[in-house]
Amino acid sequence: MQIFLPLKNDPEQIIKVVRDWFKPTNQNIPRHKVIWLAYTEFEFDYEDILTSEGYDPKDIHALTFSDIIENMNVWIRDFKIK
């Protein structure tokens, strides 16, 4: 997608663009700052998640994509409970 080329070094702006793209079809989607703050908190917690599962956080490629998504889903569920 051409729209993301100027944003490639700005993950917060990418989150905003994607969030704004979904907004017309999902009125319950939170503001991009809420999503960005959750994302940065996940990034901070992810090293602990990997370590607790016996992985070296530097070797993220040892996990399959579905393992990473599963970790994200568990983290999101727990994040919503906070």
MDTraj code that builds the backbone (N, CA, C; nanometers):
import mdtraj as md
import numpy as np

residues = "MET GLN ILE PHE LEU PRO LEU LYS ASN ASP PRO GLU GLN ILE ILE LYS VAL VAL ARG ASP TRP PHE LYS PRO THR ASN GLN ASN ILE PRO ARG HIS LYS VAL ILE TRP LEU ALA TYR THR GLU PHE GLU PHE ASP TYR GLU ASP ILE LEU THR SER GLU GLY TYR ASP PRO LYS ASP ILE HIS ALA LEU THR PHE SER ASP ILE ILE GLU ASN MET ASN VAL TRP ILE ARG ASP PHE LYS ILE LYS".split()
xyz = np.array([
    [0.0832, -0.1183, 0.0000],
    [0.0000, 0.0000, 0.0000],
    [0.0878, 0.1248, 0.0000],
    [0.0630, 0.2116, -0.0906],
    [0.1400, 0.3354, -0.1016],
    [0.1258, 0.4246, 0.0210],
    [0.0116, 0.4215, 0.0856],
    [-0.0149, 0.5123, 0.1973],
    [0.0833, 0.4920, 0.3121],
    [0.1367, 0.3697, 0.3282],
    [0.2240, 0.3410, 0.4412],
    [0.3705, 0.3742, 0.4147],
    [0.4094, 0.3964, 0.2908],
    [0.5499, 0.4224, 0.2617],
    [0.6070, 0.5403, 0.3407],
    [0.5414, 0.6552, 0.3464],
    [0.6000, 0.7651, 0.4239],
    [0.5920, 0.7415, 0.5750],
    [0.5177, 0.6417, 0.6188],
    [0.4982, 0.6170, 0.7616],
    [0.5844, 0.5036, 0.8142],
    [0.6689, 0.4456, 0.7311],
    [0.7381, 0.3223, 0.7674],
    [0.8227, 0.3335, 0.8940],
    [0.8661, 0.4509, 0.9294],
    [0.9464, 0.4674, 1.0505],
    [0.8675, 0.5301, 1.1645],
    [0.7354, 0.5293, 1.1540],
    [0.6527, 0.5915, 1.2569],
    [0.5364, 0.4987, 1.2930],
    [0.5622, 0.3999, 1.3807],
    [0.4571, 0.3021, 1.4131],
    [0.3309, 0.3647, 1.4724],
    [0.3454, 0.4722, 1.5478],
    [0.2258, 0.5359, 1.6046],
    [0.1359, 0.5897, 1.4933],
    [0.1950, 0.6500, 1.3927],
    [0.1159, 0.7018, 1.2802],
    [0.0521, 0.5877, 1.2003],
    [0.1225, 0.4765, 1.1876],
    [0.0647, 0.3603, 1.1176],
    [-0.0583, 0.3113, 1.1934],
    [-0.0475, 0.3038, 1.3266],
    [-0.1625, 0.2632, 1.4077],
    [-0.2779, 0.3597, 1.3867],
    [-0.2497, 0.4890, 1.3823],
    [-0.3545, 0.5892, 1.3612],
    [-0.4207, 0.5715, 1.2251],
    [-0.3413, 0.5527, 1.1206],
    [-0.3968, 0.5380, 0.9857],
    [-0.4842, 0.4132, 0.9766],
    [-0.4366, 0.3021, 1.0314],
    [-0.5149, 0.1775, 1.0268],
    [-0.6418, 0.1927, 1.1108],
    [-0.6300, 0.2500, 1.2284],
    [-0.7469, 0.2722, 1.3147],
    [-0.8499, 0.3596, 1.2446],
    [-0.8042, 0.4687, 1.1821],
    [-0.8954, 0.5583, 1.1108],
    [-0.9610, 0.4894, 0.9918],
    [-0.8885, 0.3961, 0.9317],
    [-0.9431, 0.3205, 0.8177],
    [-1.0580, 0.2301, 0.8640],
    [-1.0453, 0.1714, 0.9838],
    [-1.1501, 0.0835, 1.0373],
    [-1.2665, 0.1601, 1.0995],
    [-1.2459, 0.2815, 1.1414],
    [-1.3461, 0.3583, 1.2159],
    [-1.4837, 0.3638, 1.1487],
    [-1.4934, 0.3850, 1.0177],
    [-1.6273, 0.3913, 0.9580],
    [-1.7085, 0.2620, 0.9716],
    [-1.6394, 0.1489, 0.9876],
    [-1.7111, 0.0216, 0.9979],
    [-1.7218, -0.0285, 1.1411],
    [-1.6507, 0.0377, 1.2340],
    [-1.6538, -0.0048, 1.3739],
    [-1.6533, 0.1190, 1.4628],
    [-1.7686, 0.1614, 1.5044],
    [-1.7806, 0.2832, 1.5843],
    [-1.7257, 0.2664, 1.7262],
    [-1.7059, 0.1423, 1.7707],
    [-1.6575, 0.1177, 1.9067],
    [-1.5058, 0.1126, 1.9167],
    [-1.4363, 0.1356, 1.8087],
    [-1.2903, 0.1284, 1.8103],
    [-1.2344, 0.2465, 1.8898],
    [-1.1390, 0.2200, 1.9806],
    [-1.0870, 0.3301, 2.0624],
    [-1.0003, 0.4263, 1.9810],
    [-0.9741, 0.5398, 2.0369],
    [-0.8875, 0.6382, 1.9722],
    [-0.7470, 0.5796, 1.9561],
    [-0.6746, 0.6334, 1.8586],
    [-0.5444, 0.5730, 1.8268],
    [-0.4461, 0.5821, 1.9431],
    [-0.4558, 0.6834, 2.0256],
    [-0.3651, 0.6955, 2.1408],
    [-0.3856, 0.5815, 2.2398],
    [-0.5103, 0.5381, 2.2576],
    [-0.5393, 0.4253, 2.3463],
    [-0.4754, 0.2981, 2.2907],
    [-0.4900, 0.2780, 2.1600],
    [-0.4306, 0.1609, 2.0950],
    [-0.2787, 0.1692, 2.1032],
    [-0.2221, 0.2857, 2.0769],
    [-0.0771, 0.3043, 2.0819],
    [-0.0233, 0.2748, 2.2222],
    [-0.0885, 0.3259, 2.3255],
    [-0.0422, 0.3016, 2.4621],
    [-0.0508, 0.1532, 2.4980],
    [-0.1558, 0.0862, 2.4537],
    [-0.1670, -0.0583, 2.4769],
    [-0.0556, -0.1326, 2.4039],
    [-0.0278, -0.0928, 2.2807],
    [0.0781, -0.1559, 2.2028],
    [0.2141, -0.1395, 2.2712],
    [0.2443, -0.0200, 2.3182],
    [0.3739, 0.0011, 2.3829],
    [0.3828, -0.0760, 2.5145],
    [0.2711, -0.0893, 2.5848],
    [0.2705, -0.1694, 2.7075],
    [0.2928, -0.3164, 2.6748],
    [0.2308, -0.3643, 2.5653],
    [0.2534, -0.5025, 2.5234],
    [0.4004, -0.5248, 2.4888],
    [0.4586, -0.4331, 2.4148],
    [0.6007, -0.4465, 2.3795],
    [0.6866, -0.4590, 2.5056],
    [0.6548, -0.3795, 2.6060],
    [0.7284, -0.3830, 2.7321],
    [0.7097, -0.5180, 2.8012],
    [0.5882, -0.5712, 2.8022],
    [0.5566, -0.6968, 2.8706],
    [0.6018, -0.8202, 2.7925],
    [0.6182, -0.8075, 2.6620],
    [0.6417, -0.9257, 2.5783],
    [0.7713, -0.9977, 2.6141],
    [0.8735, -0.9243, 2.6524],
    [0.9986, -0.9897, 2.6922],
    [0.9751, -1.0806, 2.8123],
    [0.8966, -1.0341, 2.9091],
    [0.8647, -1.1170, 3.0262],
    [0.7825, -1.2385, 2.9863],
    [0.6906, -1.2212, 2.8917],
    [0.6086, -1.3334, 2.8442],
    [0.6986, -1.4397, 2.7827],
    [0.7905, -1.3981, 2.6960],
    [0.8808, -1.4934, 2.6312],
    [0.9693, -1.5633, 2.7334],
    [1.0244, -1.4879, 2.8268],
    [1.1108, -1.5461, 2.9291],
    [1.0341, -1.6479, 3.0128],
    [0.9099, -1.6162, 3.0487],
    [0.8309, -1.7087, 3.1309],
    [0.7986, -1.8383, 3.0566],
    [0.8033, -1.8336, 2.9231],
    [0.7791, -1.9534, 2.8428],
    [0.9089, -2.0254, 2.8057],
    [1.0215, -1.9761, 2.8594],
    [1.1489, -2.0415, 2.8360],
    [1.2206, -1.9994, 2.7089],
    [1.1758, -1.8918, 2.6461],
    [1.2400, -1.8418, 2.5248],
    [1.3360, -1.7288, 2.5584],
    [1.4371, -1.7152, 2.4760],
    [1.5256, -1.6000, 2.4848],
    [1.4578, -1.4872, 2.4083],
    [1.4282, -1.3748, 2.4734],
    [1.3585, -1.2645, 2.4053],
    [1.4290, -1.2162, 2.2785],
    [1.5595, -1.2392, 2.2681],
    [1.6327, -1.1981, 2.1485],
    [1.6061, -1.2905, 2.0308],
    [1.5464, -1.4058, 2.0588],
    [1.5216, -1.5041, 1.9530],
    [1.3719, -1.5185, 1.9265],
    [1.3075, -1.4082, 1.8953],
    [1.1632, -1.4081, 1.8712],
    [1.1251, -1.4988, 1.7544],
    [1.2192, -1.5210, 1.6631],
    [1.1892, -1.6025, 1.5453],
    [1.1745, -1.7511, 1.5792],
    [1.2036, -1.7894, 1.7042],
    [1.1836, -1.9282, 1.7456],
    [1.0346, -1.9606, 1.7578],
    [0.9520, -1.8584, 1.7683],
    [0.8074, -1.8786, 1.7803],
    [0.7420, -1.8727, 1.6431],
    [0.6356, -1.9482, 1.6280],
    [0.5578, -1.9393, 1.5051],
    [0.4678, -1.8165, 1.5134],
    [0.4180, -1.7737, 1.3988],
    [0.3263, -1.6599, 1.3955],
    [0.2045, -1.6875, 1.4828],
    [0.1514, -1.8106, 1.4757],
    [0.0325, -1.8425, 1.5564],
    [0.0640, -1.8391, 1.7059],
    [0.1877, -1.8744, 1.7461],
    [0.2262, -1.8626, 1.8871],
    [0.2266, -1.7161, 1.9318],
    [0.2795, -1.6294, 1.8466],
    [0.2836, -1.4868, 1.8788],
    [0.1423, -1.4312, 1.8915],
    [0.0541, -1.4680, 1.7987],
    [-0.0854, -1.4220, 1.8045],
    [-0.1534, -1.4743, 1.9305],
    [-0.1258, -1.5980, 1.9665],
    [-0.1839, -1.6537, 2.0894],
    [-0.1375, -1.5730, 2.2112],
    [-0.0080, -1.5410, 2.2175],
    [0.0428, -1.4584, 2.3273],
    [-0.0248, -1.3223, 2.3287],
    [-0.0444, -1.2644, 2.2120],
    [-0.1106, -1.1341, 2.2037],
    [-0.2546, -1.1427, 2.2523],
    [-0.3259, -1.2470, 2.2128],
    [-0.4654, -1.2628, 2.2555],
    [-0.4771, -1.2759, 2.4068],
    [-0.3881, -1.3548, 2.4674],
    [-0.3898, -1.3695, 2.6134],
    [-0.3587, -1.2354, 2.6791],
    [-0.2577, -1.1650, 2.6258],
    [-0.2207, -1.0359, 2.6831],
    [-0.3364, -0.9364, 2.6712],
    [-0.4022, -0.9331, 2.5565],
    [-0.5151, -0.8401, 2.5365],
    [-0.6277, -0.8722, 2.6339],
    [-0.6586, -1.0001, 2.6498],
    [-0.7645, -1.0394, 2.7447],
    [-0.7294, -0.9911, 2.8850],
    [-0.6055, -1.0125, 2.9272],
    [-0.5626, -0.9699, 3.0608],
    [-0.5584, -0.8175, 3.0702],
    [-0.5185, -0.7505, 2.9650],
    [-0.5116, -0.6040, 2.9619],
    [-0.6504, -0.5432, 2.9809],
    [-0.7514, -0.6032, 2.9175],
    [-0.8885, -0.5520, 2.9286],
    [-0.9437, -0.5679, 3.0694],
    [-0.8931, -0.6656, 3.1430],
    [-0.9412, -0.6906, 3.2791],
    [-0.8869, -0.5871, 3.3763],
    [-0.7693, -0.5309, 3.3472],
    [-0.7065, -0.4326, 3.4377],
    [-0.7965, -0.3165, 3.4696],
])
top = md.Topology()
chain = top.add_chain()
for i, resn in enumerate(residues, 1):
    res = top.add_residue(resn, chain, resSeq=i)
    for name in ("N", "CA", "C"):
        top.add_atom(name, md.element.get_by_symbol(name[0]), res)
traj = md.Trajectory(xyz[None], top)
